[in-house]
Amino acid sequence: MTTGAAHTGGGFNPPEPTDRGGPDYGRFIEAVRTLQDHARAADAPDEVITEAAALIEKVSALLAPYEADEWHSPSGRRMDLPNRGNIMSVPVDLHVTEDGRIGGTAQFRRYHLGRNGAVHGGVLGLLFDSLLGFTAAKLTKSAYQRTAHLGIDYRKIVPIGKQLQVDAGIDRIDGRKIFVSGRVLDDGVVLTEGDALFVRLKPGQP
């Protein structure tokens, strides 16, 4: 296991940028995402599954000696990569709009399938927590916050494999409380809406 310098932990520390993983770390993350898609979709002969399992086990054994804690792994700290190189996040491309909101795109993959071509509802929760958390942090310039509430209205089926639009903004701020809301759209049609409450943390609060 790789550890690097000891980290005190505690608090709510923003990720420290790194270039660990080198120029192929983005390729590595994309390869794992694609493997997840194939694993979800594959209806292969038994012998192919057997071979694939052996290969995946070999890759896991290759990586196992280099497991690091959350403070030292490049995942989530590669600021040069989409989603900071975090494989758990739904792939998004976000920016601050001219009217002071957050806009961008999101695309769910085969791995995120629930049933009948629709995104799993829990994955939408993951997207909204990330989208609305980014919105609260980016627009208030406050990195130290936690989710206190997250609500979702599932209005229409959200498809996988299609580039969708996302839109979010701050509704109001009440002391340490930041109220935000956002939407997932398909060519202007609202598919899902979410709202959240984030609370700014006090110094040292986990």
Secondary structure by P-SEA (a helix, b strand, c coil): cccccccccccccccccccccccaaaaaaaaaaaaaaaaacccccaaaaaaaaaaaaaaaaaaccccccccccccccccccccccccccccbbbbbccccccccccccccccccccccccaaaaaaaaaaaaaaaaaaaacccbbbbcbbbbbbcccccccbbbbbbcccccccccbbbbbbbccccccccccccbbbbbbccccc
